[in-house]
Amino acid sequence: MRGSPHYHNHNNNSLQYHQYHHGCGGGGGGSGVGRRGRPKNGWPEVAVAVYVSVAVAVTVCYWNGLRGDFVHDDIPAVAMNADVLGTGPLFRVATNDFWGTPLSDPNSHKSYRPLTTLTFRLNHYVFGLQPVWFHVVNVILHGICCVLFARLCISVAGLEHKYGLLAGIVFAVHPIHTEAVTGIVGRADVLACLFFLLSFLTYHDTRWKRRDRVLLSCTFGALSMLAKETGLMVLLVNLAYDIYSSWGHIKKSLVEHKQTEEYNSFTRRAPKTIAATIALLTFRLYMLQGSLPKFTEPDNPAAFHDSSRVRFLSYSYVAAFNLWLMLCPSALSHDWQMNSLPLVTSLDDIRNIGTCIAAVFLLCTTCKILSDIDTQKHSPQVLAVLLLIIPYIPASNLLVTVGFVVAERVLYIPSMGLILLCIYGLQTLLNHKKASNWVVITTKFFVGFTLLVFVARTVLRNSDWMSRPTIIKAGLKTLPHNAKMHYNWANYQRDVGDTQTAVNHYREALRLWPSYASAHNNLGTLMERSRDAEHHFLAAIRYSPGHVNAHYNLGQVYRLMNRTKDAVAMLERCLMLNNGYTAAYLLLAKLHTGSQTGRLLKHVAAYQPKHPEHQARYARWLRDNGRVAEALVYYKRAMAVNMEHRESVLGLARVLRDLGQRSRVYRLITWWQSTRRRHSVPGGGRIVFAGDLYVKGWQLYKQGQTTAPLPSAGEPPRRRNTDGKMSMCNGVQLSHVMIPGK
């Protein structure tokens, strides 16, 4: 077989092996020890071609994706993350999870990726919150990964140049990577892959001459882990491939009790790698802060099934399905939760055939590796299997339960193994001396056609990631039986004002997943009759006792139904679940009277010192209760946060008037109106005021804008339509005073 790094073919079909390379002294520099000789022509001869080809492929595939907005997980992880926006201190990046929640918080997702968050923060610092530049950085990182993967295929796996180049191009255009590249939060996987490849190449590519490559490789491995947790697996890949490459020396030492220089070099490398792996794993476990992430049944239904057989069959099928997605990425979706892949509950399920095929494939591949461990004729195949299996282990539910069924972006690194395996098989087929011209032509046509299909699929998939509605519609098209897709589409329709469509999709989501608590909650906010709303909020609480919004919304409903005692009890339960739920305090303040209202408003003002509306609300209560001096203090606090807060300016003016300081009232209102006009009129403008007349007019204007307060206990119920529906609440639809979920 031509082009192999391990042997040359001669006319008599004999194998002439090269001499082993010698490792560097002093412990561990010789990461290439134990491998057969390399081809005469290596990476430098093909580097330029790889750079150009990969740049063209990546640009063609991902150009249209640069116009995409923040969608799906991008919004909480980037657009609303204080660690990215720079509104929080920098050191918080090291103590918060990927979504900006402290790792010590019981509700934390526990996904610790500070390096990725830092790149987002730098992105925002340089370019602001413009999605295009986040996409540009992702595409550049993807291009670098493609180049490094091509180098791995040529310099370490030993593929011929043209096949190594082809592997890099396939990796560049593979549609399974669109979620990792076009989805902004996918940068975690791309960045982890970049350092994964750097770690592997530093360890195994003998052309990367460093004094202590093992230490540098472990450093890159640590950076890969800090980009995403799966990056830690590169150290296991390094160690496993080193054992395979050095097996001849290891076996000789064990059998003949002769310790060669190569064996001694391996014994210096392996302990360092193992120690680094243990240290990094210990650090990662420490960052869990003593608790594992909490997932729910919709996140990963198989994990919550009582039967171990069902869990095993379902997990096995998911692994086979992931393998199929990498081979044939036709059905792609941004969310595979809930019933996207129904559980495999029996051996009669036809999907078990696919699982068996995948298992037989992996078993045959493993047997091939074991039979080849002495001769080492097919090292690319061994490396491919290691890259395919080991990085996938954290997502397999074997070690810990994960919060998803299928996630396409976690296949970014494992896909390198499958691509290498396929390209190596292609090289073997086309270089076989018995391969006919018809086979060669047909195979080349198939490869070219596959590349065109991959490019087209990637471009089309990028268009799905353009905006919130496009990604949800694409998900609905792929997974019409996924309850969460209908829930997300209902949320979008609710936000754009199409209430009836939203109600229909919430009901469809509940038909597909009856215990969907958030769907019950959001549907309840759109109900016109309070009894219907109560039914859905109670259902949300029954299926999810910790659903804070459902408790608050049910308190709202009870208040509107004049069931004050029930409303108070529900709001107090809401605060027991989340003692920082400001809306519940404010609603309780409306339900109570006297000093209890004041205590609640004061608590909110103290809890939210940076929100001028809360300071002004308490100040207004103080003024209404004759405590003018204290009201003056809180109005000043509100204006210290926002000098142009209208309620605070007006309240301060009234307090100053009560104190008889009319000249200060005139100056305050004049200044405020001048500031408002200067901001609203281009170039500013000079305005003449009639002071007393203006103040009087402003008060009349405010009186005209004031709405009636919500009813308290003892007030007559609101007017209802003839059909008994509650039509309005404080001048707005009932849904406007409820809090839907995300």
ZAZA-867293 format. One record per residue (C-alpha): residue in one letter; x, y, z. Coordinates in steps of 0.5 Angstrom, whole numbers, plus 2048, in hexadecimal, padded with zeros to 3 digits. Layout:
// ZAZA-867293
AXYZ;...
// end
This chain:
// ZAZA-867293
M800800800;R8038077FE;G80480D802;S804809809;P80880C80E;H80A805811;Y80D80180B;H80E801803;N80B7FC7FE;H8107F97FA;N80F7F57F4;N8107EE7F7;N80B7F17FC;S8107F0802;L80F7F6808;Q8167F9809;Y8157FD810;H818804812;Q81C804818;Y81980781E;H81A80E820;H81E810826;G81B81482C;C81E81A82F;G821819836;G81F81C83C;G81881A83C;G81381A837;G81581E831;G81581882D;S80D81882C;G80E815825;V81280F828;G810808825;R80D80A81F;R80F807818;G81380C814;R80F812810;P80F813809;K814817805;N81081D804;G80C82080A;W80882580C;P80C82B809;E80B829802;V803829802;A80282E807;V801834802;A7FB8307FF;V7F882E805;Y7F8835807;V7F5838801;S7F0832800;V7ED832807;A7EC83A807;V7E8839800;A7E4833803;V7E3837809;T7E183E806;V7DC83A801;C7D9836806;Y7D883C80C;W7D8842808;N7D0843809;G7D0841810;L7D4847812;R7CD84B812;G7CA847817;D7C784A81D;F7C8848824;V7C3842825;H7C283C82A;D7C783B82F;D7CB84182C;I7C6846830;P7C7843837;A7CE841836;V7D1848832;A7CC84D831;M7C984D839;N7CF84A83C;A7D2850841;D7D984C840;V7D984D839;L7D6854839;G7DB85783E;T7D6859843;G7D9854848;P7E085484B;L7E5850847;F7E784B84C;R7DF84984C;V7E1845846;A7E584084A;T7E083F84F;N7D983F84A;D7D783A845;F7D683A83E;W7D083E83F;G7D2843844;T7CF83F84A;P7D483E850;L7D6837850;S7D4837858;D7CD838856;P7C9832856;N7C5834850;S7CC83484C;H7CD830846;K7D482F848;S7D7830841;Y7DD833843;R7E083683C;P7E483D83F;L7E983D839;T7E383D834;T7DF842838;L7E6846838;T7E6846830;F7DF848830;R7E084E835;L7E6850830;N7E285082A;H7DD85582E;Y7E2859830;V7E585A829;F7DF85A825;G7D985B829;L7D3856829;Q7D3856822;P7D184E820;V7D584F819;W7DC84F81D;F7DA849822;H7D984581B;V7DF848818;V7E484581E;N7E083F81E;V7E183E816;I7E983F817;L7E983A81D;H7E6835819;G7EB836813;I7F1836818;C7EE82F81A;C7ED82D813;V7F582E812;L7F782B818;F7F3825817;A7F6824810;R7FD824813;L7FB81F818;C7F881B812;I7FF81C80E;S80481C813;V802817819;A7FD813815;G80181380F;L7FC81380A;E7FE815803;H7FE81D802;K7F881D7FD;Y7F4819802;G7F681D808;L7F4823804;L7EE820802;A7ED81E80A;G7EE82680C;I7E9828806;V7E3823809;F7E4825810;A7E382C80D;V7DD82B80A;H7D982680E;P7D282880F;I7D3825816;H7D782B818;T7D2830817;E7CF83081E;A7D7831821;V7D983681C;T7D383A81A;G7D083A821;I7D483F825;V7D483B82B;G7D7835827;R7DD839828;A7DE83482E;D7DF82E82A;V7E3831824;L7E8835829;A7E982E82D;C7EA82A827;L7EF82F825;F7F382E82B;F7F282782B;L7F5827824;L7FB82B827;S7FC82682C;F7FC820828;L801823823;T805825828;Y80681E82B;H80681A825;D80881E81F;T81081D81F;R81182481B;W80E828821;K815828824;R81482B82B;R819829831;D813826835;R80D825831;V809821836;L80982783B;L80782B835;S802826832;C7FF826839;T7FE82D83A;F7FA82D833;G7F6828836;A7F482C83C;L7F3832837;S7EE82D833;M7EB82B83A;L7EA83283C;A7E6834835;K7E282E836;E7E282883B;T7E3823835;G7EA826834;L7ED822839;M7EC81B835;V7F281D831;L7F681B836;L7F3814836;V7F481482F;N7FB81682F;L7FD811834;A7F980B830;Y7FC80D82A;D80380D82D;I802806830;Y800803829;S806807826;S80B80482B;W8087FD82C;G80E7FA829;H8127FD82E;I80D7FB834;K80C7F4832;K8147F3831;S8157F6838;L80F7F283B;V8117EB837;E8197EB837;H81A7F083D;K81E7F4838;Q81D7FC839;T81F800833;E820807833;E81980882F;Y816804835;N81980983A;S81780F836;F81080C836;T81080B83E;R81281283F;R80C81583A;A80781083D;P807812844;K80781A842;T80181983E;I7FD815843;A7FF81A849;A7FD820845;T7F681C843;I7F581A84B;A7F682284D;L7F2825847;L7EC820849;T7ED821850;F7ED82984F;R7E682884B;L7E3824850;Y7E5829855;M7E182F851;L7DB82B851;Q7DB82E858;G7D882785B;S7D2826857;L7D1823850;P7CC82784B;K7C582684C;F7C1824846;T7BA822845;E7B681D841;P7B582183B;D7BC82283A;N7BE81B83A;P7B881683A;A7BC81083A;A7C0812841;F7BA812845;H7B780C842;D7B6806848;S7B9800844;S7C07FF843;R7BF7FC83C;V7BB801839;R7C180683B;F7C6802838;L7C2800832;S7C0808831;Y7C780A832;S7CA80582D;Y7C5807828;V7C780F829;A7CE80D828;A7CD809822;F7C880F820;N7CE814821;L7D281081C;W7CD810817;L7CD817817;M7D4818816;L7D3813810;C7CD81680D;P7CB81D810;S7C581E80D;A7C081F813;L7C3825817;S7C082881D;H7C282D822;D7BF82A828;W7BE822829;Q7BA822830;M7B481F832;N7B181A82D;S7B581B827;L7B8814828;P7B381082B;L7B680B830;V7B780482E;T7B3800833;S7B47F9830;L7B87F582C;D7B37F4827;D7B47FC825;I7B77FC81E;R7BC801820;N7C07FC823;I7C27FA81C;G7C680081B;T7C97FF822;C7CB7F8821;I7CE7FB81A;A7D280081E;A7D47FB823;V7D77F681E;F7DA7FC81A;L7DE7FE821;L7DF7F7823;C7E37F581C;T7E77FB81C;T7E97FA823;C7EB7F3821;K7EF7F581B;I7F37FA820;L7F47F5825;S7F77F081F;D7FB7F681C;I7FE7F8823;D8057F4821;T8057F681A;Q8027FD81A;K8007FD813;H7FA801814;S7FC806819;P7F780B815;Q7F1806817;V7F380681E;L7F480E81F;A7ED80E81C;V7EA80A820;L7ED80D826;L7EB814824;L7E4812823;I7E280E829;I7E681182F;P7E481982E;Y7DD81682D;I7DD813834;P7DB819838;A7D5819834;S7D3812834;N7D081283B;L7D580D83D;L7D8811843;V7D3816844;T7CC818842;V7CC81D83D;G7C782383C;F7C5821835;V7C381B830;V7C781D82A;A7CB823829;E7CE824822;R7D4829825;V7D7823829;L7D881F823;Y7DD825821;I7E3821823;P7E181A823;S7DF81B81B;M7E781C81A;G7E881481C;L7E2812817;I7E5817811;L7EC814812;L7E980D812;C7E580E80B;I7EB812808;Y7F080C80A;G7EB807807;L7EB80B801;Q7F280C800;T7F3804801;L7ED8037FC;L7F08077F7;N7F78057F8;H7F67FE7F7;K7F97FB7F2;K7F37F77F0;A7EF7FD7EF;S7EC7FD7E8;N7EB8047E5;W7E38037E5;V7E48037ED;V7E98097ED;I7E480D7E9;T7DE80B7ED;T7E180D7F3;K7E48137F1;F7DD8157EE;F7DA8137F5;V7DF8177F9;G7DE81D7F5;F7D681D7F5;T7D781C7FD;L7DB8227FD;L7D68267F9;V7D08247FD;F7D4825804;V7D582C802;A7CE82D7FF;R7CB82A806;T7D082F80A;V7CE835806;L7C6834807;R7C783280E;N7CB838810;S7C583C80D;D7C1838813;W7C583C818;M7C4843815;S7BE84581A;R7BA842820;P7B484181B;T7B883D816;I7BC83881B;I7B583781E;K7B1835818;A7B7831815;G7B782D81C;L7AF82C81B;K7B082A814;T7B6825816;L7B282281D;P7AB82481C;H7AA81F822;N7AE823827;A7AA82682C;K7B082C82D;M7AF82E826;H7A882F827;Y7A983382D;N7AF83782A;W7AB839824;A7A583B829;N7A983F82D;Y7AB843827;Q7A4844824;R7A284682B;D7A884B82B;V7A684E824;G79E84E826;D79B848823;T798846829;Q793841826;T79983D822;A79D83D828;V79783A82C;N797835827;H79E833827;Y79E83382F;R79882E82E;E79C82A829;A7A282A82E;L79E827834;R79B82282F;L7A281F82E;W7A5820835;P79F82183A;S7A3822840;Y7A782883C;A7A682D842;S7A983383E;A7A4832839;H79E83283E;N7A1838841;N7A183C83B;L79B83A838;G79883C83F;T79A84383D;L796843837;M79084183A;E78A84683A;R786842840;S789842846;R78783B848;D78A839841;A79183C844;E79083984B;H790832848;H796833844;F79A836849;L79883184E;A79A82C849;A7A182F848;I7A282F850;R7A0828850;Y7A582584B;S7AA82A84D;P7AA82C854;G7AF831854;H7AC83584E;V7AD83C851;N7A984084B;A7A383B84C;H7A383D853;Y7A3844852;N79E84484C;L799840850;G79A845856;Q79884A850;V79284684E;Y790845856;R79084D857;L78C84E851;M787849853;N78784D85A;R78A84785D;T78E84B861;K790846866;D792841861;A79684685D;V79A848863;A79C840865;M79E83F85E;L7A284585D;E7A5843864;R7A783C861;C7AA84085B;L7AF84385F;M7B083D863;L7B383A85C;N7B684185A;N7B7846860;G7BA84B85B;Y7B384B856;T7B2852856;A7AB852853;A7A884E858;Y7AA85385E;L7A785885A;L7A1854859;L7A1853860;A7A185A862;K79B85B85E;L797856861;H799859868;T79885F86B;G79B864870;S7A2863873;Q7A385C870;T7A385F869;G7A886486B;R7AC85E86E;L7AC85A867;L7AD860863;K7B3862867;H7B685B866;V7B585B85F;A7B986285F;A7BE85F863;Y7BF85985F;Q7BF85D858;P7C386385A;K7C5864852;H7BE864850;P7BB86B851;E7B4869850;H7B4865856;Q7B786B85A;A7B2870857;R7AC86B859;Y7AE86B860;A7AF872860;R7A887385E;W7A586F863;L7A9873868;R7A7879866;D79F877866;N7A087586D;G7A387C86F;R7AA87A870;V7AD87F86B;A7B488086D;E7B587886C;A7B2878866;L7B787E864;V7BC879865;Y7BA874861;Y7B887885B;K7BF87B85B;R7C287385B;A7BE872855;M7C0878851;A7C7876853;V7C687084F;N7C387384A;M7C287B849;E7BD87B844;H7B8876847;R7B2879846;E7AE87684C;S7B4878851;V7B488084E;L7AD88184F;G7AD87E856;L7B2882858;A7AF888855;R7A9886859;V7AD885860;L7B088C85F;R7AA88F85E;D7A788C864;L7AD88F868;G7AC896865;Q7B2896860;R7AE89885A;S7B589C857;R7B8895857;V7B2892854;Y7B289784E;R7BA89584D;L7B988E84E;I7B388D848;T7B7892844;W7BD88F844;W7BA888843;Q7B688A83D;S7BC88E83A;T7C088783A;R7BA883837;R7B9888831;R7C1888830;H7C1881830;S7BA88182B;V7BC887827;P7C2886822;G7C788B824;G7C388D82A;G7BF89482A;R7BD89A82F;I7B7899832;V7B389F836;F7AF89C83C;A7AA89F840;G7AB89C847;D7A589C84B;L7A189B845;Y7A5895843;V7A5892849;K79E89284A;G79D88F843;W7A288A844;Q79E88784A;L798887846;Y79B883841;K79D87E846;Q79687E849;G79487C842;Q799876841;T797873848;T79386D847;A78F86A84C;P792865852;L79185E852;P78B85C856;S78D85A85D;A789855862;G782858863;E78185B85C;P77C859858;P77E854852;R78085784B;R77B858846;R77A851842;N77785083B;T77184C83A;D774846839;G778847840;K77F84883D;M78384D841;S78585283B;M78985783E;C78E858844;N79185F846;G78F86183E;V79385B83B;Q792854839;L79384F83F;S79984C83C;H79D85283C;V79D852844;M79F84B844;I7A6848843;P7A784383E;G7AD83F83E;K7B383F839;
// end
